[in-house]
């Protein structure tokens, strides 16, 4: 729900099914859960969402796919996303994100990440040499 609060404009009401009164996010559009009701995929690609990325997404420790590409997300990438060691795919490309690639992304060398897409943003600064050891 923190992610939804960070969205200032959802012109297609994509997040309308996200009901906080439900015990788990089963049945929420664009959210996939495992048999235990834990979020394993969040795919909001190309939905025209305007807002920021909530650092609370890092609490989804079973998350395997985080696909937020092709929106109008602004601000910095939360460094705590680097703690998502079960991520296989992180796609934040084609947004308006700014600032550096977080140093926390060095954690991905201990994880399962295979796809990291950050292109077509306004990111600045160096790329950590440790990202070269991620088996992308």
N, C-alpha and C positions, 0 to 999 in steps of 0.2 A: 504494500500500500504506500510505502514511502516513495517508490518510483512514481506512482500515480500522482501523489501530491506534488512532485517535482515537475509535472507536465502542466504547462500553462495553457496549452491549446491542443485539443484533440478533435479536429474538425469532423472526423468520421465516427466519433464516439467508440473508438476501438477498445477503450478501457472501461466501457459501460458495464460489461459483465463482471467486472472485478468487485465482488461483494464481500466486504470485510466481515459480515456476519456468518459467513460459511467457515466451517472448521478447517478446511483445506482449500487450496485454489483449484481443485478439480472442477472442470466445467468452465473455467475462465477462458475466454478466447485468447489465443496466441500464447498460452501457457501449457506446457506438457509436464505431467507429474508421473513419478514412478508408482508402483503398487502401494507404497507406504504413504503416498500423498505428498512426497517431497518434490519440489520444483527441479526438473532436470533440463528444461528448455524454455527460454523466453525469446520468442521470435516476433519482433515488432518492426521488421524491415519495411522500408518504403511506405510508412503509414502517415507521413506528414505531421508527426508529433513535434511540438515545440516545447522546449524546457531543458532541464538539466538531468544528469545521471545521478541518482541517489546512491550514496556510499553504502546504504543498507543492503544493496544487492549482494554485497560480499557475505551477508549472513546466509545466503542460499548455498551452503557448502556442498551440496550434491549437484549443483548446476554444471551441465556439460556444454551447453550451447547458449551463448548470449549474443543475440543478433539484433542490433539496434541501428544498422546501417540505413542510409537513405532517408534520414529525418532532418529535423532542424534543431538538433541538440547543441547546446552551447555550454561554455564554462570549461573547467578542467576535468580531466579524467580522474576519478577517485583512485588514489594509490592503493586503497584496500582491495580493489578488484584483483590485484596480484595475489591475494590470499586464496583465490578460488582455484585450488590445485586440481580439481576434477574437470576443469574446463578443457574441452577439446577444441572449441571454436569461439573466438572472441572477435566479433566484427562490429567495429564502431566507425567504419568508413563512411564517407559521403555525408558528413554532418558539418557543424561549425565549431567543433571543439578547439580549444586553444591551450596554450601552455605546453610544458614538457611532457614527454612520455614518462609516466611515473617510475621512480626508482623501484617501487614495490613490484613492478613487472619482472624484476630479476627473479622473483620467486617462481616464475613459470618454469625455470630450469629443473625444478624439483617436481613438477606436475606433469600433466598429460596433454598439454596444449600442442595442437598440430597446425592450427590456422589462426593467424593474428593479422587482422586487416585494420589499418588505421589511416589509409590514404584518403586524400581529398578532405582534409581538415586544415586547421591553421595551427598545427603543432609546431613548437619551436624547441631549440636546444639539441643537445647530442642524444644519440641513441646509445644506451648502455651496451658495452661490449658483452655483458652476460647474456643479452638476448640472442647473441650469436650461438649460444649453446643450447637454445631451445630447439627441439627436433621439429622444426616447422616444415 
